[in-house]
């Protein structure tokens, strides 16, 4: 599923980054070589990060 249509960031990319310990949306963008644009994806991206953080605990 596409989370960020501005940068074409997929849900799996966010999950993988969160599993690697990146827990801030802005840092994930940087990790992927992108910059936030409209930021409408932030709430969903943050939800994904929280899910991955809970699973890792």
PDB file of N, CA, C and O in Angstrom:
ATOM      1  N   UNK A   1       0.835  -1.163   0.000  1.00  0.00           N
ATOM      2  CA  UNK A   1       0.000   0.000   0.000  1.00  0.00           C
ATOM      3  C   UNK A   1       0.894   1.245   0.000  1.00  0.00           C
ATOM      4  O   UNK A   1       1.924   1.281   0.673  1.00  0.00           O
ATOM      5  N   UNK A   2       0.494   2.238  -0.747  1.00  0.00           N
ATOM      6  CA  UNK A   2       1.210   3.508  -0.785  1.00  0.00           C
ATOM      7  C   UNK A   2       0.760   4.350   0.409  1.00  0.00           C
ATOM      8  O   UNK A   2      -0.434   4.582   0.599  1.00  0.00           O
ATOM      9  N   UNK A   3       1.709   4.796   1.197  1.00  0.00           N
ATOM     10  CA  UNK A   3       1.417   5.659   2.342  1.00  0.00           C
ATOM     11  C   UNK A   3       1.576   7.113   1.935  1.00  0.00           C
ATOM     12  O   UNK A   3       0.735   7.950   2.265  1.00  0.00           O
ATOM     13  N   UNK A   4       2.641   7.413   1.227  1.00  0.00           N
ATOM     14  CA  UNK A   4       2.928   8.792   0.794  1.00  0.00           C
ATOM     15  C   UNK A   4       2.888   8.838  -0.728  1.00  0.00           C
ATOM     16  O   UNK A   4       3.786   8.332  -1.401  1.00  0.00           O
ATOM     17  N   UNK A   5       1.841   9.449  -1.257  1.00  0.00           N
ATOM     18  CA  UNK A   5       1.735   9.527  -2.711  1.00  0.00           C
ATOM     19  C   UNK A   5       2.656  10.602  -3.287  1.00  0.00           C
ATOM     20  O   UNK A   5       3.003  10.547  -4.467  1.00  0.00           O
ATOM     21  N   UNK A   6       3.054  11.574  -2.475  1.00  0.00           N
ATOM     22  CA  UNK A   6       3.975  12.619  -2.956  1.00  0.00           C
ATOM     23  C   UNK A   6       5.351  12.028  -3.285  1.00  0.00           C
ATOM     24  O   UNK A   6       5.984  12.411  -4.269  1.00  0.00           O
ATOM     25  N   UNK A   7       5.798  11.094  -2.450  1.00  0.00           N
ATOM     26  CA  UNK A   7       7.129  10.492  -2.614  1.00  0.00           C
ATOM     27  C   UNK A   7       7.070   9.015  -2.953  1.00  0.00           C
ATOM     28  O   UNK A   7       8.101   8.349  -3.037  1.00  0.00           O
ATOM     29  N   UNK A   8       5.858   8.500  -3.149  1.00  0.00           N
ATOM     30  CA  UNK A   8       5.649   7.094  -3.487  1.00  0.00           C
ATOM     31  C   UNK A   8       6.335   6.167  -2.471  1.00  0.00           C
ATOM     32  O   UNK A   8       7.057   5.239  -2.836  1.00  0.00           O
ATOM     33  N   UNK A   9       6.085   6.451  -1.187  1.00  0.00           N
ATOM     34  CA  UNK A   9       6.633   5.621  -0.112  1.00  0.00           C
ATOM     35  C   UNK A   9       5.593   4.569   0.246  1.00  0.00           C
ATOM     36  O   UNK A   9       4.431   4.881   0.507  1.00  0.00           O
ATOM     37  N   UNK A  10       6.037   3.322   0.252  1.00  0.00           N
ATOM     38  CA  UNK A  10       5.144   2.202   0.547  1.00  0.00           C
ATOM     39  C   UNK A  10       5.156   1.875   2.041  1.00  0.00           C
ATOM     40  O   UNK A  10       6.110   2.171   2.761  1.00  0.00           O
ATOM     41  N   UNK A  11       4.079   1.266   2.466  1.00  0.00           N
ATOM     42  CA  UNK A  11       3.933   0.851   3.861  1.00  0.00           C
ATOM     43  C   UNK A  11       5.095  -0.031   4.296  1.00  0.00           C
ATOM     44  O   UNK A  11       5.613   0.125   5.402  1.00  0.00           O
ATOM     45  N   UNK A  12       5.502  -0.943   3.446  1.00  0.00           N
ATOM     46  CA  UNK A  12       6.587  -1.863   3.801  1.00  0.00           C
ATOM     47  C   UNK A  12       7.895  -1.125   4.047  1.00  0.00           C
ATOM     48  O   UNK A  12       8.675  -1.522   4.913  1.00  0.00           O
ATOM     49  N   UNK A  13       8.143  -0.061   3.298  1.00  0.00           N
ATOM     50  CA  UNK A  13       9.361   0.719   3.510  1.00  0.00           C
ATOM     51  C   UNK A  13       9.356   1.353   4.906  1.00  0.00           C
ATOM     52  O   UNK A  13      10.387   1.397   5.576  1.00  0.00           O
ATOM     53  N   UNK A  14       8.207   1.835   5.331  1.00  0.00           N
ATOM     54  CA  UNK A  14       8.096   2.431   6.664  1.00  0.00           C
ATOM     55  C   UNK A  14       8.265   1.349   7.723  1.00  0.00           C
ATOM     56  O   UNK A  14       8.960   1.557   8.717  1.00  0.00           O
ATOM     57  N   UNK A  15       7.642   0.210   7.520  1.00  0.00           N
ATOM     58  CA  UNK A  15       7.776  -0.896   8.476  1.00  0.00           C
ATOM     59  C   UNK A  15       9.237  -1.342   8.587  1.00  0.00           C
ATOM     60  O   UNK A  15       9.740  -1.557   9.690  1.00  0.00           O
ATOM     61  N   UNK A  16       9.906  -1.478   7.463  1.00  0.00           N
ATOM     62  CA  UNK A  16      11.311  -1.900   7.476  1.00  0.00           C
ATOM     63  C   UNK A  16      12.185  -0.892   8.217  1.00  0.00           C
ATOM     64  O   UNK A  16      13.050  -1.272   9.006  1.00  0.00           O
ATOM     65  N   UNK A  17      11.954   0.390   7.959  1.00  0.00           N
ATOM     66  CA  UNK A  17      12.737   1.425   8.632  1.00  0.00           C
ATOM     67  C   UNK A  17      12.471   1.415  10.136  1.00  0.00           C
ATOM     68  O   UNK A  17      13.398   1.573  10.930  1.00  0.00           O
ATOM     69  N   UNK A  18      11.220   1.231  10.528  1.00  0.00           N
ATOM     70  CA  UNK A  18      10.878   1.175  11.951  1.00  0.00           C
ATOM     71  C   UNK A  18      11.541  -0.034  12.608  1.00  0.00           C
ATOM     72  O   UNK A  18      12.000   0.048  13.747  1.00  0.00           O
ATOM     73  N   UNK A  19      11.590  -1.140  11.899  1.00  0.00           N
ATOM     74  CA  UNK A  19      12.261  -2.331  12.430  1.00  0.00           C
ATOM     75  C   UNK A  19      13.760  -2.110  12.579  1.00  0.00           C
ATOM     76  O   UNK A  19      14.409  -2.741  13.412  1.00  0.00           O
ATOM     77  N   UNK A  20      14.303  -1.207  11.766  1.00  0.00           N
ATOM     78  CA  UNK A  20      15.723  -0.865  11.858  1.00  0.00           C
ATOM     79  C   UNK A  20      15.987   0.169  12.942  1.00  0.00           C
ATOM     80  O   UNK A  20      17.129   0.581  13.146  1.00  0.00           O
ATOM     81  N   UNK A  21      14.926   0.591  13.642  1.00  0.00           N
ATOM     82  CA  UNK A  21      15.098   1.515  14.754  1.00  0.00           C
ATOM     83  C   UNK A  21      14.819   2.969  14.441  1.00  0.00           C
ATOM     84  O   UNK A  21      15.005   3.823  15.308  1.00  0.00           O
ATOM     85  N   UNK A  22      14.387   3.277  13.254  1.00  0.00           N
ATOM     86  CA  UNK A  22      14.059   4.660  12.901  1.00  0.00           C
ATOM     87  C   UNK A  22      12.604   4.892  13.305  1.00  0.00           C
ATOM     88  O   UNK A  22      11.694   4.275  12.752  1.00  0.00           O
ATOM     89  N   UNK A  23      12.392   5.778  14.264  1.00  0.00           N
ATOM     90  CA  UNK A  23      11.043   5.922  14.821  1.00  0.00           C
ATOM     91  C   UNK A  23      10.412   7.295  14.593  1.00  0.00           C
ATOM     92  O   UNK A  23       9.309   7.545  15.078  1.00  0.00           O
ATOM     93  N   UNK A  24      11.070   8.173  13.880  1.00  0.00           N
ATOM     94  CA  UNK A  24      10.487   9.477  13.546  1.00  0.00           C
ATOM     95  C   UNK A  24      10.202   9.510  12.043  1.00  0.00           C
ATOM     96  O   UNK A  24      11.041   9.115  11.233  1.00  0.00           O
ATOM     97  N   UNK A  25       9.023   9.981  11.688  1.00  0.00           N
ATOM     98  CA  UNK A  25       8.637  10.007  10.281  1.00  0.00           C
ATOM     99  C   UNK A  25       9.644  10.804   9.457  1.00  0.00           C
ATOM    100  O   UNK A  25      10.024  10.387   8.363  1.00  0.00           O
ATOM    101  N   UNK A  26      10.069  11.939   9.978  1.00  0.00           N
ATOM    102  CA  UNK A  26      11.023  12.772   9.244  1.00  0.00           C
ATOM    103  C   UNK A  26      12.324  12.024   8.989  1.00  0.00           C
ATOM    104  O   UNK A  26      12.935  12.172   7.931  1.00  0.00           O
ATOM    105  N   UNK A  27      12.745  11.223   9.958  1.00  0.00           N
ATOM    106  CA  UNK A  27      13.980  10.448   9.809  1.00  0.00           C
ATOM    107  C   UNK A  27      13.815   9.341   8.768  1.00  0.00           C
ATOM    108  O   UNK A  27      14.764   9.003   8.060  1.00  0.00           O
ATOM    109  N   UNK A  28      12.626   8.787   8.681  1.00  0.00           N
ATOM    110  CA  UNK A  28      12.368   7.764   7.657  1.00  0.00           C
ATOM    111  C   UNK A  28      12.459   8.388   6.276  1.00  0.00           C
ATOM    112  O   UNK A  28      13.041   7.802   5.364  1.00  0.00           O
ATOM    113  N   UNK A  29      11.889   9.568   6.118  1.00  0.00           N
ATOM    114  CA  UNK A  29      12.003  10.270   4.838  1.00  0.00           C
ATOM    115  C   UNK A  29      13.468  10.470   4.464  1.00  0.00           C
ATOM    116  O   UNK A  29      13.878  10.190   3.337  1.00  0.00           O
ATOM    117  N   UNK A  30      14.243  10.954   5.416  1.00  0.00           N
ATOM    118  CA  UNK A  30      15.668  11.179   5.169  1.00  0.00           C
ATOM    119  C   UNK A  30      16.361   9.868   4.801  1.00  0.00           C
ATOM    120  O   UNK A  30      17.161   9.825   3.866  1.00  0.00           O
ATOM    121  N   UNK A  31      16.051   8.804   5.538  1.00  0.00           N
ATOM    122  CA  UNK A  31      16.619   7.480   5.288  1.00  0.00           C
ATOM    123  C   UNK A  31      16.313   7.017   3.855  1.00  0.00           C
ATOM    124  O   UNK A  31      17.136   6.359   3.218  1.00  0.00           O
ATOM    125  N   UNK A  32      15.131   7.367   3.364  1.00  0.00           N
ATOM    126  CA  UNK A  32      14.710   6.958   2.025  1.00  0.00           C
ATOM    127  C   UNK A  32      15.120   7.961   0.950  1.00  0.00           C
ATOM    128  O   UNK A  32      14.813   7.771  -0.227  1.00  0.00           O
ATOM    129  N   UNK A  33      15.813   9.030   1.351  1.00  0.00           N
ATOM    130  CA  UNK A  33      16.276  10.013   0.389  1.00  0.00           C
ATOM    131  C   UNK A  33      15.177  10.937  -0.114  1.00  0.00           C
ATOM    132  O   UNK A  33      15.253  11.449  -1.230  1.00  0.00           O
ATOM    133  N   UNK A  34      14.156  11.149   0.711  1.00  0.00           N
ATOM    134  CA  UNK A  34      13.028  11.990   0.333  1.00  0.00           C
ATOM    135  C   UNK A  34      12.870  13.133   1.326  1.00  0.00           C
ATOM    136  O   UNK A  34      13.525  13.179   2.368  1.00  0.00           O
ATOM    137  N   UNK A  35      11.976  14.057   0.967  1.00  0.00           N
ATOM    138  CA  UNK A  35      11.596  15.124   1.878  1.00  0.00           C
ATOM    139  C   UNK A  35      10.082  15.148   1.974  1.00  0.00           C
ATOM    140  O   UNK A  35       9.394  14.943   0.974  1.00  0.00           O
ATOM    141  N   UNK A  36       9.549  15.398   3.181  1.00  0.00           N
ATOM    142  CA  UNK A  36       8.092  15.508   3.305  1.00  0.00           C
ATOM    143  C   UNK A  36       7.583  16.640   2.414  1.00  0.00           C
ATOM    144  O   UNK A  36       8.246  17.660   2.225  1.00  0.00           O
ATOM    145  N   UNK A  37       6.407  16.429   1.885  1.00  0.00           N
ATOM    146  CA  UNK A  37       5.822  17.428   1.001  1.00  0.00           C
ATOM    147  C   UNK A  37       4.557  17.997   1.637  1.00  0.00           C
ATOM    148  O   UNK A  37       4.612  19.059   2.257  1.00  0.00           O
ATOM    149  N   UNK A  38       3.442  17.330   1.502  1.00  0.00           N
ATOM    150  CA  UNK A  38       2.191  17.841   2.055  1.00  0.00           C
ATOM    151  C   UNK A  38       1.951  17.376   3.493  1.00  0.00           C
ATOM    152  O   UNK A  38       1.149  17.974   4.209  1.00  0.00           O
ATOM    153  N   UNK A  39       2.634  16.325   3.916  1.00  0.00           N
ATOM    154  CA  UNK A  39       2.586  15.774   5.283  1.00  0.00           C
ATOM    155  C   UNK A  39       1.249  15.130   5.662  1.00  0.00           C
ATOM    156  O   UNK A  39       1.036  14.825   6.836  1.00  0.00           O
ATOM    157  N   UNK A  40       0.366  14.921   4.727  1.00  0.00           N
ATOM    158  CA  UNK A  40      -0.901  14.272   5.035  1.00  0.00           C
ATOM    159  C   UNK A  40      -0.725  12.811   5.402  1.00  0.00           C
ATOM    160  O   UNK A  40      -1.620  12.211   5.997  1.00  0.00           O
ATOM    161  N   UNK A  41       0.403  12.236   5.060  1.00  0.00           N
ATOM    162  CA  UNK A  41       0.663  10.829   5.347  1.00  0.00           C
ATOM    163  C   UNK A  41       1.213  10.625   6.764  1.00  0.00           C
ATOM    164  O   UNK A  41       1.263   9.490   7.238  1.00  0.00           O
ATOM    165  N   UNK A  42       1.619  11.681   7.440  1.00  0.00           N
ATOM    166  CA  UNK A  42       2.263  11.547   8.745  1.00  0.00           C
ATOM    167  C   UNK A  42       1.438  10.747   9.756  1.00  0.00           C
ATOM    168  O   UNK A  42       1.996   9.860  10.402  1.00  0.00           O
ATOM    169  N   UNK A  43       0.139  11.015   9.926  1.00  0.00           N
ATOM    170  CA  UNK A  43      -0.613  10.234  10.922  1.00  0.00           C
ATOM    171  C   UNK A  43      -0.593   8.733  10.636  1.00  0.00           C
ATOM    172  O   UNK A  43      -0.425   7.933  11.556  1.00  0.00           O
ATOM    173  N   UNK A  44      -0.759   8.346   9.385  1.00  0.00           N
ATOM    174  CA  UNK A  44      -0.746   6.922   9.043  1.00  0.00           C
ATOM    175  C   UNK A  44       0.649   6.344   9.222  1.00  0.00           C
ATOM    176  O   UNK A  44       0.801   5.234   9.732  1.00  0.00           O
ATOM    177  N   UNK A  45       1.665   7.085   8.810  1.00  0.00           N
ATOM    178  CA  UNK A  45       3.047   6.619   8.984  1.00  0.00           C
ATOM    179  C   UNK A  45       3.366   6.442  10.466  1.00  0.00           C
ATOM    180  O   UNK A  45       4.005   5.463  10.851  1.00  0.00           O
ATOM    181  N   UNK A  46       2.930   7.373  11.287  1.00  0.00           N
ATOM    182  CA  UNK A  46       3.161   7.270  12.730  1.00  0.00           C
ATOM    183  C   UNK A  46       2.447   6.057  13.321  1.00  0.00           C
ATOM    184  O   UNK A  46       2.971   5.401  14.222  1.00  0.00           O
ATOM    185  N   UNK A  47       1.261   5.762  12.818  1.00  0.00           N
ATOM    186  CA  UNK A  47       0.529   4.576  13.274  1.00  0.00           C
ATOM    187  C   UNK A  47       1.310   3.310  12.930  1.00  0.00           C
ATOM    188  O   UNK A  47       1.408   2.402  13.756  1.00  0.00           O
ATOM    189  N   UNK A  48       1.855   3.241  11.748  1.00  0.00           N
ATOM    190  CA  UNK A  48       2.648   2.087  11.322  1.00  0.00           C
ATOM    191  C   UNK A  48       3.873   1.941  12.216  1.00  0.00           C
ATOM    192  O   UNK A  48       4.207   0.835  12.640  1.00  0.00           O
ATOM    193  N   UNK A  49       4.538   3.048  12.500  1.00  0.00           N
ATOM    194  CA  UNK A  49       5.724   3.019  13.364  1.00  0.00           C
ATOM    195  C   UNK A  49       5.344   2.512  14.752  1.00  0.00           C
ATOM    196  O   UNK A  49       6.067   1.696  15.323  1.00  0.00           O
ATOM    197  N   UNK A  50       4.219   2.981  15.309  1.00  0.00           N
ATOM    198  CA  UNK A  50       3.774   2.515  16.619  1.00  0.00           C
ATOM    199  C   UNK A  50       3.498   1.015  16.611  1.00  0.00           C
ATOM    200  O   UNK A  50       3.862   0.308  17.551  1.00  0.00           O
ATOM    201  N   UNK A  51       2.856   0.531  15.551  1.00  0.00           N
ATOM    202  CA  UNK A  51       2.584  -0.904  15.443  1.00  0.00           C
ATOM    203  C   UNK A  51       3.879  -1.703  15.453  1.00  0.00           C
ATOM    204  O   UNK A  51       3.989  -2.702  16.165  1.00  0.00           O
ATOM    205  N   UNK A  52       4.848  -1.273  14.675  1.00  0.00           N
ATOM    206  CA  UNK A  52       6.115  -1.988  14.592  1.00  0.00           C
ATOM    207  C   UNK A  52       6.868  -1.918  15.922  1.00  0.00           C
ATOM    208  O   UNK A  52       7.525  -2.883  16.314  1.00  0.00           O
ATOM    209  N   UNK A  53       6.777  -0.801  16.604  1.00  0.00           N
ATOM    210  CA  UNK A  53       7.439  -0.644  17.901  1.00  0.00           C
ATOM    211  C   UNK A  53       6.819  -1.574  18.914  1.00  0.00           C
ATOM    212  O   UNK A  53       7.532  -2.187  19.708  1.00  0.00           O
ATOM    213  N   UNK A  54       5.501  -1.693  18.903  1.00  0.00           N
ATOM    214  CA  UNK A  54       4.809  -2.622  19.826  1.00  0.00           C
ATOM    215  C   UNK A  54       5.193  -4.064  19.532  1.00  0.00           C
ATOM    216  O   UNK A  54       5.419  -4.851  20.451  1.00  0.00           O
ATOM    217  N   UNK A  55       5.266  -4.410  18.250  1.00  0.00           N
ATOM    218  CA  UNK A  55       5.612  -5.776  17.889  1.00  0.00           C
ATOM    219  C   UNK A  55       7.034  -6.144  18.309  1.00  0.00           C
ATOM    220  O   UNK A  55       7.320  -7.298  18.628  1.00  0.00           O
ATOM    221  N   UNK A  56       7.916  -5.154  18.304  1.00  0.00           N
ATOM    222  CA  UNK A  56       9.309  -5.398  18.652  1.00  0.00           C
ATOM    223  C   UNK A  56       9.520  -5.530  20.163  1.00  0.00           C
ATOM    224  O   UNK A  56      10.518  -6.093  20.612  1.00  0.00           O
ATOM    225  N   UNK A  57       8.581  -5.012  20.927  1.00  0.00           N
ATOM    226  CA  UNK A  57       8.725  -5.032  22.402  1.00  0.00           C
ATOM    227  C   UNK A  57       8.470  -6.399  22.994  1.00  0.00           C
ATOM    228  O   UNK A  57       8.553  -6.571  24.211  1.00  0.00           O
TER     229      UNK A  57
END
